[in-house]
Amino acid sequence: MAEAILHEASHYNLFQSRRLHHRLQFLYAWPFLQTMSDYQGEHFDHHRYLMSDRDQTSVDYQMYGLAKRDPNLFFIWFIKPFTLYPTWHYLRHGNAALDRKNWLP
């Protein structure tokens, strides 16, 4: 749910003012250790390179097992997060948390 709000904010669908989307990023982007600008860059690449090797979202879906023909959604959504593996992987491989240039509105 929270990532859906970030997704909508990245497309400027929450408020009339684009600036407000960035000013309120602490509510929906920072909890994911990202900024709106960082998320938008990655997300718009997802739209541009959909389902290719350059689409990081598709690569992540494959890593999480969501691209399988019959994924075990119960394990993926309810068990795996409690192992903290996704958090460890994100902090180890994601660089959004290290790129602070866009953290302030």
Secondary structure, DSSP 8 states (H G I E B T S, - for coil): -HHHHHHHHHTT-S-S-HHHHHHTHHHHTGGGT--HHHHHHHHHHHHHTTTSTT-HHHHHHHHHTTTSSS--HHIIIIIGGGGTHHHHHHHHH--TTT-GGGS--
